[in-house]
Amino acid sequence: MSYLDRAPRNPDGSRRRIEIVDQTLRDGPQSWWGMRLRKDMGLPMAAELDRTGFHTIDLVGSSIFEVLVRHCKEDPWEQLISLSRAMPETTVRAGTRSNGIVTFGLTADSVMDLWVQRLCAHGIGSFWIYDGLFNTDKIGRLVKTVQAEGAQALPCILFADSPYHTDEYYAARTRELVALGADGIELEDAAGLLTPGRTCTLVAAIKQAAGDLPVEIHFHSNNALAPLNYLEGLLAGADRVHTVSRPLAAGVSLPSTENTVANLRYAGFDVDLDESRFGPVEEHLLRVAEYEDLPVGQPAEYSLFQYRHQLPGGMAGTFKAQLRDRGMEERFEEVLDEMSRVREELGYPVMATPFSQLVGTQAVLNVVTGSRYSVVPDEVLIYAHGFYGNPVAPIDEDVLDKIMTSPKAKSYDSWEPPQPSLAELRARFGQVSDDELILRLLVPENDIDVMRATPQRHRDFAPTSKQVRFIRELVETSVGAYLHIEAGDFALTLEGGH
C-alpha cells in the first residue's frame, strides 16, 4: 500500500497538520560545518526563517559556545542575543544535557541552573534535554528549572540499536519522562540507524506512552532512510519533524525542509509554511558555503557498517578532522570498527554526547597504543563507576577488571562529583556578570582573551558585482530577459525569452 493510500485524517475527516522544527541554525551547521556558523553567516537569513512559520527554531547548544570562542573568535552570547532578537515571531530553542554543559564530564547543579536561566534571559523559550542513561533525577530537576523560567521542557529519547534498546525499554522510559511533568517528548536518531519498520513500531510505542503530549522526531540521514522514516513516524502518530534548509541537509544531517514538506503534502498531511522563504535561505547558505569554502549537504548511501559503529551525524565530520590532524585519517574505518567493540564492552551506551566521545576516544587510544585499555581517560573511569547513571547493559567483566585495577580508577572509589555553589565559583573568577561566569566555566580563559583581542568578522554575503554581471549577461544572451535586483537577496525576472 502506498503512502497516498495511507493518507492520515483527523477524527473529523480533515487532514492532520504536521509542525516543523527548524535546524538550519543549529544541527545543520553542527553536522556539516563543525558548528562554525558565525553571526554574520546566520543573521542575514534569520528574518526569513522567523517568517516561515516553523513551530520552533533550534538555535544553540553548549558545545557551540566553545567552538565560537575557540575557532570563530566570536562572543557566543552576542550571537545568541542577535539571532534571537531577529526572530521575535518564533519560539527559539536550546539543547542541553541533564548533567553537563560543554565538557564530557559532570557539571554542578548550580551551574546547570544558571545556564538555563541565562539562556532564557536572552530569548530561549524551549529546551530539549537529553541524558543517554535516562538519569531521571537529573532530568526532572532540570525540567523544573526550565519551566520555572517560563520555557518549555522536552526530554529527549536518544535511539540506539542494541539487544537492550527495545520498544518496551523506550516506552518505559517515556512514561518516566511524562511523569516528570514534561511539555513534550523528542525522539532523536542521531546516527541514522532506524529502519522504516522499526520506526513504525517504536514511534507507536512512544506515542502511546506519551499520552496527550506532542512527540517530535529528529532523524539524521547517515543511512539515507530518514525521509522515509519521517513518513512512517508521522503515520505512527508523531506530531512534529525536524528539518534543515537544503544546503545543510542530507547525509550526516537531517532531511531537507523542502523535500520533507513536499513529501508530507503528497502523503496527505497538511503543512502550514511559507515556502517563498525557502529560496532566499537556500541561496544565502550556498553563497556562505562558496565564500567560506565549506561543504554543502550530500546524500549518503545505505551502509550496514553504520549499525556497527553507530557514529552520530554531528560527530562524523569532527572525528574525521581530528584523525586527519593526527595523521591517522587512513585508519578511520579501523577506529570505527574498534568503536563498535568498545561500545559493546561498555554496556551499549547510546552514541551521543558524552558517550560517543568517550567510546570514540577509548577506541582511538586502543588503536594507537596497540594495547586495548592500557590507557583509560578519566571520563571512562567515571562512567564505569556509575556516576553518569546505570549502563543499559552490564560492562564486560574482563574489561571492567582491567579498567578498575589502575591506581587512577581506585581514586574514584570514594569520589563524589563536585557541587560548588555560585558564590564559590564567583570567588574563583572575581566579580563578573552571570554571562561572563558561564563563559569562563565553559571555555579556557586564554581562549576568551584571544577571542576578545581578535577583530570580529563581518563578511558581506550578498551577491558580488561580478556574479550579478555574469547572471545578467547569461540571461540577456540566452533568453532575452533582464535582471531585476531588489534590496538584499536578488531575484531574476525573465521577460521576452523562451
Disulfide bonds with the S-S distance in Angstrom:
none
